[in-house]
Amino acid sequence: MGRRKSIKLSNMAPEDLNDDDRISRLHDDLIHHIYSFMDTRFAVQTSLLSRRWRETWKSYRFLNFKIERPIDHKTGIKFPNFIHRFFSDRDHKSEITTIDFQSNSIKLSNLKETIIYAMSHRTQKVNIEFLSDKLTRRGGLDISLFRSQFLQDLHLSIDFELMISPSLTWDLPSLTSLNLEGVTFTLNPPPPPTDSKCKSIDLFSHFPNLKTLVLIGCRLSNIDTFIITSNSLHNLSLIDLNHNSEFILTAPNLSSFTYHGMARFSLSVKNLDSLQTVNFHTIYYRALQKQPELVELMIKAFEQLHKAKFLAINSDVVRFLSVFPEVVERRRCPFRSLTSLTLVEHRLPPSSIVFSDVIDYFRSSSPGVKVNVEIGVAASWKICWVDCL
């Protein structure tokens, strides 16, 4: 084989160099697609790769910030300085489609600056995960920051209080999906202890297009009545809430309802004509054996959700119904249109649970219901019996 001849760049014509500069010939849309896979700070650093790329980041519409420390040792960037300069140097005429913000250490002022910038640039989707290990800081975040005619998807996973005053509304007319995790709802000013009418909130009726509402690990402070009213709501999830509140629900187009949480759950509904699917999981422990009123509350909640056709319950619900048979016998099963009943358990159930009696309870009102039993013994597999009882 002959020796390959080396080509010196100094002997190449300028037009040949330009032909080989494929990075500079990439279209803006493709460059922005590449940016979508990286932290925005790295996207800004790519301006050093090519003259063509020097200004491209300024019109990038998807912003991703993942900050573990104020000074990121991976990038060598001081984030508080970076975020201010980034918003100052960016093309202000370019809209932002998505902001994905994750941090556990930055100052609250940087978070507020990001929210204000997003609300003023027609951002459609905002995901904020503030994973601080510090205690909730009172008054740190106010929902008045979230005002936009364009925001459609808002996900807040943040350990802050949302101060709710009677005159305050959430101005988000285009919002279709709202996910709040770890948020504390607090009335401001605190209502008098004797005034029950002032201890109620109704935040979501101001969202004319809201279709999905998810509340996870939220705390309701000094709130007796939590009102959810929406003509457009299709999916509602209430998971691991810390509360002593009564929930009042009016949602004529709701098709899916999920509740995972404490057994003491008071629910009152006015219109659930479109309800199809209910997932109801609760928590049982031995100390509750002397509280039959909890089963009464559970069955009352079932009565409010009686139009469901698909029901999934965990084994703790089954255990409650098994431990208090006198309550079950006294109160007829309210589900009269069930076509599917799924019993879900993430471990092998205790032998004290009598599945057959509980299933007979549901079949007394829905004789044709199909029964599924799912037991997830490990994360990678599960045992499933279909219509086994």
Buried (B, 14 or more C-beta within 10 A) or exposed (E): EEEEEEEEEEEEEEEEEEEEEEEEEBEEEEBBEEBBEEBBBBBBBBBEEBEBBEEBBBBBBBBBBBBBEBBBEEBEBEBBEBBEEBBEEBEEEEEBBBBBBBBBBBEEEBBBBBBBBBBEBBBBBBBBBBEBEEEBEEEBBBBEEBBBEBBBBBBBBBBBBBBBEEEBBBBBBBBBBBBBBBBBBBBBEEBEEEEEEBBBBBBBBBBEBBBBBBBBBBBBBBBBBBBBBBBBBBBBBBBBBEBEBBBBBBBBBBBBBBBBBBBBBBBBBEBBEBBBBBBBBBBBEEEBEEBBEBBBBBBBBBBBBBBBBBBBBBBBBBBBBBBBBEBBEEBEBBBEBBEBBBBBBBEEBEEEBBBEBBBEBBBEBBEEBEBBBBBBEEEEEEEEEEEEE
